[in-house]
Amino acid sequence: MPAALADAASAVPAVIPSPDWSGFDIPLPWGALRIHAYALCILAGIVVGLWLTARRWRARGGSTDAIWDIAVWAIPAGIVGGRLYHVFSSPDRYFGPGFNGTGDLSAIPRVWEGGLGIWGAVALGAVGAWIGCRRTGVRLTAFIDAAAPGLLLAQAIGRWGNYFNQELFGGPTGLPWGLEVDVSNPNFPPGYAPGTLFHPTFLYESLWNLAGVVILLLLDRRLQFRGGRLFWLYACYYTLGRVWIEAMRIDNAEMVTLAGITARLNVWTSILVFAVSLAVFIVLTVRRGRESDGVALPGREAAERAQAEAREARA
């Protein structure tokens, strides 16, 4: 290797540096509006996820208008559900240890500081999607199948918000991709020496999710999952990765002991969701043939076809 290239290679740090940027301020007459990088990552994930969902929805015969009508209900509900699950699973900050009242209740709505639990987001987001689907006359199962890869893609992008907040990392590591955490950051764990590198669990989950997007798209193209099966396959895949990634984290979390094994609440939740999702996927596969491949609710097929023809005529 030429000397110049060797010097350049040696100058590249073999770590993931801590971010020196976490957002920016927009000047206002009465002060400034802080735009957090965490929020930008979540927003970028939502936009890209909706883009992929819209493409898949149109390919299945649905209208783009229906996507936005459903998103108006699903996205806010998902954010509220994600925040509620986070508060429930990490209550010490908000209510104090043992719910002794020493926490900070005012931090509950400060979503930009980090803290959205995926299970609450999916659960309440699904309720919002169901409301939107009923109002627009489309099948929830058809929509969640179309949305599954986009949801995983949104999670892959949104997870980078944890990097900018310097939170939810794993234990110490000597691997070349170890993550630097600013020692002055409140999330730097006590008892570790400055310069300690940690597992970048945000990166592991982001890469896991991106791989899952490709897998879901390929499987769906080949096997054409319908009736909600692709969504439940998404849940199986995501929880499979979440178990080992969650187990690596060292931040404070609610611990639960089952059968003599103590683990983080999110680990047990992931195991439970995986088991339920796999069971539902198997049942739906056995019942395959009873579920319509159409996107419209019964009685709305004719109206959907008329709208599709009108859109084609305008185009």
Secondary structure, 3 states (H helix, E strand, C coil): CCHHHHHHHHHCCCCECCCCCCEEEEEECCEEEEEEHHHHHHHHHHHHHHHHHHHHHHHCCCCHHHHHHHHHHHHHHHHHHHHHHHHHHCCHHHHCHHHCCCCCHHHCCCHHHCCCCHHHHHHHHHHHHHHHHHHHCECHHHHHHHHHHHHHHHHHHHCHHHHHHCCCCECECCCCCCEECCCCCCCCCCCCCCCCEECCHHHHHHHHHHHHHHHHHHHHHHHCCCCCHHHHHHHHHHHHHHHHHHHHECCCCCEEEECCEEEEHHHHHHHHHHHHHHHHHHHHHHCCCCCCCCCECCCCHHHHHHHHHHHHHHC
